[in-house]
Amino acid sequence: MLIVLVVAFATTYLMVPLSKRLATVIGAIDYPSDRRINNNAIPRCGGIALYLGLLAAGASVWIGIHFFGWTIPDFGLLNDVNLPLLFLGITFMFAVGLADDITQLSPIIKFGGQILAAIIVVVAGVSIETIRSPLDNGTVALGWVDYPITVAFLVVFVNITNLIDGLDGLASGIIAIVSAGLLYLILSRGGFLFALPCIALVGVCLAFLRFNFSPASIFMGDSGAMLLGLLVGIISISGVIRTHSVIIMLVPFVMAGVPLIDTFSAIVRRRRGNQPIQQADMGHVHHRLMEAGLSQRRSVLILYACSALLTIAGALLGVIPSVLGKWLLVVGLALVVLIVIWRFELFDPVLKHYFEHRGERGPRKPHEDEDDEDEG
């Protein structure tokens, strides 16, 4: 496992300068705008370094098995998985993100590419298939709905990672924390195979943070965010959900609680404002922290801490033997989520829009500010 970590870290670290040069050559640059935090032009093809780091980590495992006699006890879990096709699906997701970094794809084309990549992964053999019943601990086959549910699950993780990538080092740090939590959960259940990609994710994210933490000299871009999100989704399905009870399905979402809450609030906010879901705005939780007067670094560190606490809660959810204990933890987390939503006013634009027009009839009219009323 240490070798995988070192290979992933070293390869990513060495490939970041190459990614910067490639981004400059192909024009994949993030320029300052009213919807971006950066004040300077920053290369946005960091996903290339992340992809190569993960590829090198996978190659190190293959070399270890075929040339150095490495044995992986639960390697048989991959017997039903078409590895070349799985690699194709992961690479296709990365390619869609890279194309968006370069040419800014239309939302429909990008979303279609995400769905197609997820379908390839599912066809390769990655799917939820069955879950354990919370009543009798027996298994329940999902049947034909297994495929659309799995595709949706993967696409959700791709997009929550992509949407949280709004501050220097935020997405890479949170993915490292979530991957570490999944690693603990997998090892605590006696697994080993899916611990290796968790280790690789931690390695590439930590190496990338050297260049991506504020002040960032490179962004991971959609190529990196979509790649990392897909891998977290695959690990969650294959290493956690597939073998455990219904409530354990909540674990990956609990661990990814910060980006998940932020994404949900963004969707509601944009739909209520008649804006495309994909359209960027300045209403994310990290923007709220900065509006409160915190620096970019301090905002990221606070969100790291929140993510770490949720990851610990998710890990506990996976190892607590009592069903009652699991549900009490879920209820407690729900209360915490409500407090976070209230504290950071994540739905403030939606609620404000509702209460300003409460009780009115007929066409909605623009709300007049108090200052305007005083001037009149």
Secondary structure, DSSP 8 states (H G I E B T S, - for coil): -HHHHHHHHHHHHHHHHHHHHHHHHHT-EE---TT-S-SS-EE--THHHHHHHHHHHHHHHHHHHHHS----TTGGGGTT--HHHHHHHHHHHHHHHHHHHHH---HHHHHHHHHHHHHHHHHTT----EEE-TTTS-EEE-GGGHHHHHHHHHHHHHHHHHHHTTSTTHHHHHHHHHHHHHHHHHHHTT--TTHHHHHHHHHHHHHHHHHHSSS-S---HHHHHHHHHHHHHHHIIIIIGGGSBGGGGHHHHHHTHHHHHHHHHHHHHHHHTT--TTS--S-SHHHHHHHTT--HHHHHHHHHHHHHHHHHHHHHHHH---HHHHHHHHHHHHHHHHHHHHHTTTTHHHHHHHHHTTT--SS------HHHHHH-
